[in-house]
Amino acid sequence: MTGRERRIFWLVFLASGLVALYALSNVLLPFVAGMAIAYFLDPVVDRFAKTGWPRTLGTAIVLVGFLVITISLFLLLVPVVNAQLLRLIEVVPAVLERLELILHPILEQLNAGADGEPLRNLPSIAGGALKWAVGLLGGLVSGGVAVANMVSLVLITPIVAFYLLRDWDHMVATIDGWLPQAQRETIRTQSREVDRTLAGFVRGQGSVCIILAVFYAVMLSLAELQFGVVIGIFVGVISFVPFVGAVVGGLLSVGLAAAQFDTWQPIAIIAGIFVVGQILEGNILTPKLVGDAVGLHPVWVIFALLAGGTLFGFVGILLALPAAAVIGVLTRFGLSEYLMSPLHLRGIPPHDDDVENNDGTSGGNGTKS
């Protein structure tokens, strides 16, 4: 097989995979979720296997423990979150009226100082933003409940996760045997880099999101902000998208605090909670749990999540980060190869006919130079 034929083969293979993913996106969710669970839990099962436990028994213990913890948290949190969310939706009109009364005198003064009316529509814009945030919260919780109640997800995902987790090492060894021998070491090296990048980001960033969700939920509740639990969890979840969680959560919390409290001290405290949260995330959690060597730029992460969700829905969101990690690693590999190639070091190589042979003759006409 020539180089051109190989390129055509891989392009056709990639295009076929994307078409199949798009066509089957509605039924792939439990399988993608099971694969994600197996990927996360594989290091734990490997530790059991190293201590002498049979792989099947270790898989069963780890998976059952994971499911028990997940279901317990779900049963504990969903009633609280659902109750606060329903209450939040009910009070949104009153909150918007309260915010408009608070902001109207300030905006009138600003408009007078600006000799115009550039800020007159700001209350309606802020109200629309608040309605959007509340709608996003409602969609997140209701969508999560709907997904959790899907029979296919509940029944199929644990089965898929069990078999993938049990056979993970065997599958990796089998796929390794399929690799073309000439490029095997290169592919192995890049695969290890993809795994390091993906594991470092997803597992690390997932830990950051959980810690931030607990921090914001507890601190906002202690600050006596209504709906503090649901806002804290929401901020923690969307903190997976860099900078979005703190910005959206901070604006939402301060807006609700302004409508709830009559003095500025509680509002300042709530704003300070998000400042502390950002300092904690940027200076302690992210450097320690994610690290600087992951190689996934925040802008690239945001683009990957938006593109995956737009093209393939929730399945695309789940697959966005693995795809971003693969593309990022391959791009860096391709760039490093280019920087060491003659194309970069000496420009475009001249045609063979213009290159002199070692004997001093020209490759084009055979005459002496």
ZIJOLIN-V572793 format. One record per residue. RES is the residue in one letter. PHI is phi in whole degrees, -180 to 180 (999 if undefined). Layout:
res=RES phi=PHI
res=RES phi=PHI
//
This chain:
res=M phi=999
res=T phi=-77
res=G phi=-62
res=R phi=-66
res=E phi=-66
res=R phi=-64
res=R phi=-63
res=I phi=-64
res=F phi=-60
res=W phi=-70
res=L phi=-65
res=V phi=-65
res=F phi=-62
res=L phi=-66
res=A phi=-63
res=S phi=-64
res=G phi=-63
res=L phi=-66
res=V phi=-64
res=A phi=-64
res=L phi=-62
res=Y phi=-66
res=A phi=-70
res=L phi=-106
res=S phi=-60
res=N phi=-73
res=V phi=-114
res=L phi=-87
res=L phi=-55
res=P phi=-63
res=F phi=-74
res=V phi=-66
res=A phi=-63
res=G phi=-63
res=M phi=-65
res=A phi=-64
res=I phi=-62
res=A phi=-63
res=Y phi=-64
res=F phi=-68
res=L phi=-91
res=D phi=-58
res=P phi=-61
res=V phi=-68
res=V phi=-65
res=D phi=-61
res=R phi=-66
res=F phi=-61
res=A phi=-64
res=K phi=-68
res=T phi=-86
res=G phi=103
res=W phi=-73
res=P phi=-61
res=R phi=-59
res=T phi=-64
res=L phi=-67
res=G phi=-61
res=T phi=-62
res=A phi=-62
res=I phi=-64
res=V phi=-65
res=L phi=-68
res=V phi=-64
res=G phi=-62
res=F phi=-62
res=L phi=-66
res=V phi=-63
res=I phi=-63
res=T phi=-63
res=I phi=-66
res=S phi=-63
res=L phi=-63
res=F phi=-62
res=L phi=-68
res=L phi=-77
res=L phi=-88
res=V phi=-59
res=P phi=-60
res=V phi=-65
res=V phi=-64
res=N phi=-64
res=A phi=-66
res=Q phi=-67
res=L phi=-67
res=L phi=-62
res=R phi=-65
res=L phi=-62
res=I phi=-63
res=E phi=-68
res=V phi=-93
res=V phi=-56
res=P phi=-58
res=A phi=-66
res=V phi=-64
res=L phi=-65
res=E phi=-63
res=R phi=-63
res=L phi=-64
res=E phi=-65
res=L phi=-64
res=I phi=-71
res=L phi=-82
res=H phi=-59
res=P phi=-63
res=I phi=-63
res=L phi=-68
res=E phi=-63
res=Q phi=-66
res=L phi=-65
res=N phi=-65
res=A phi=-65
res=G phi=-70
res=A phi=-91
res=D phi=54
res=G phi=-173
res=E phi=-130
res=P phi=-72
res=L phi=-109
res=R phi=-64
res=N phi=-90
res=L phi=-62
res=P phi=-58
res=S phi=-68
res=I phi=-66
res=A phi=-63
res=G phi=-63
res=G phi=-64
res=A phi=-64
res=L phi=-66
res=K phi=-62
res=W phi=-63
res=A phi=-64
res=V phi=-66
res=G phi=-63
res=L phi=-66
res=L phi=-61
res=G phi=-63
res=G phi=-66
res=L phi=-64
res=V phi=-71
res=S phi=-65
res=G phi=-66
res=G phi=-64
res=V phi=-64
res=A phi=-64
res=V phi=-64
res=A phi=-65
res=N phi=-89
res=M phi=-72
res=V phi=-62
res=S phi=-64
res=L phi=-69
res=V phi=-68
res=L phi=-90
res=I phi=-84
res=T phi=-57
res=P phi=-61
res=I phi=-66
res=V phi=-60
res=A phi=-62
res=F phi=-63
res=Y phi=-68
res=L phi=-66
res=L phi=-67
res=R phi=-66
res=D phi=-102
res=W phi=-59
res=D phi=-63
res=H phi=-65
res=M phi=-66
res=V phi=-63
res=A phi=-66
res=T phi=-65
res=I phi=-64
res=D phi=-62
res=G phi=-70
res=W phi=-82
res=L phi=-67
res=P phi=-62
res=Q phi=-62
res=A phi=-67
res=Q phi=-109
res=R phi=-61
res=E phi=-65
res=T phi=-64
res=I phi=-66
res=R phi=-61
res=T phi=-62
res=Q phi=-69
res=S phi=-65
res=R phi=-64
res=E phi=-68
res=V phi=-62
res=D phi=-63
res=R phi=-63
res=T phi=-65
res=L phi=-67
res=A phi=-66
res=G phi=-63
res=F phi=-79
res=V phi=-68
res=R phi=-67
res=G phi=-67
res=Q phi=-68
res=G phi=-62
res=S phi=-64
res=V phi=-62
res=C phi=-62
res=I phi=-64
res=I phi=-64
res=L phi=-67
res=A phi=-61
res=V phi=-65
res=F phi=-60
res=Y phi=-67
res=A phi=-63
res=V phi=-70
res=M phi=-68
res=L phi=-68
res=S phi=-68
res=L phi=-65
res=A phi=-78
res=E phi=65
res=L phi=-78
res=Q phi=-62
res=F phi=66
res=G phi=-63
res=V phi=-66
res=V phi=-68
res=I phi=-68
res=G phi=-62
res=I phi=-65
res=F phi=-61
res=V phi=-63
res=G phi=-62
res=V phi=-66
res=I phi=-80
res=S phi=-67
res=F phi=-61
res=V phi=-90
res=P phi=-56
res=F phi=72
res=V phi=-69
res=G phi=-60
res=A phi=-67
res=V phi=-68
res=V phi=-65
res=G phi=-64
res=G phi=-64
res=L phi=-63
res=L phi=-64
res=S phi=-67
res=V phi=-64
res=G phi=-63
res=L phi=-66
res=A phi=-66
res=A phi=-63
res=A phi=-80
res=Q phi=-89
res=F phi=-102
res=D phi=-97
res=T phi=-119
res=W phi=-86
res=Q phi=-62
res=P phi=-63
res=I phi=-66
res=A phi=-66
res=I phi=-63
res=I phi=-66
res=A phi=-63
res=G phi=-64
res=I phi=-60
res=F phi=-74
res=V phi=-65
res=V phi=-63
res=G phi=-60
res=Q phi=-67
res=I phi=-63
res=L phi=-62
res=E phi=-70
res=G phi=-76
res=N phi=-107
res=I phi=-124
res=L phi=-68
res=T phi=-64
res=P phi=-62
res=K phi=-79
res=L phi=-95
res=V phi=-103
res=G phi=88
res=D phi=-96
res=A phi=-98
res=V phi=-70
res=G phi=89
res=L phi=-108
res=H phi=-69
res=P phi=-54
res=V phi=-64
res=W phi=-66
res=V phi=-64
res=I phi=-61
res=F phi=-62
res=A phi=-62
res=L phi=-65
res=L phi=-67
res=A phi=-66
res=G phi=-63
res=G phi=-65
res=T phi=-68
res=L phi=-80
res=F phi=-128
res=G phi=71
res=F phi=-64
res=V phi=-61
res=G phi=-64
res=I phi=-65
res=L phi=-65
res=L phi=-90
res=A phi=-64
res=L phi=-68
res=P phi=-58
res=A phi=-65
res=A phi=-64
res=A phi=-65
res=V phi=-63
res=I phi=-64
res=G phi=-63
res=V phi=-65
res=L phi=-66
res=T phi=-66
res=R phi=-64
res=F phi=-64
res=G phi=-63
res=L phi=-67
res=S phi=-65
res=E phi=-66
res=Y phi=-65
res=L phi=-66
res=M phi=-99
res=S phi=-92
res=P phi=-61
res=L phi=-60
res=H phi=-88
res=L phi=-76
res=R phi=-127
res=G phi=81
res=I phi=-69
res=P phi=-60
res=P phi=-68
res=H phi=-64
res=D phi=-56
res=D phi=-68
res=D phi=-98
res=V phi=-93
res=E phi=-74
res=N phi=-75
res=N phi=-64
res=D phi=-86
res=G phi=92
res=T phi=-93
res=S phi=-80
res=G phi=-68
res=G phi=-87
res=N phi=-127
res=G phi=77
res=T phi=-85
res=K phi=-68
res=S phi=-85
//
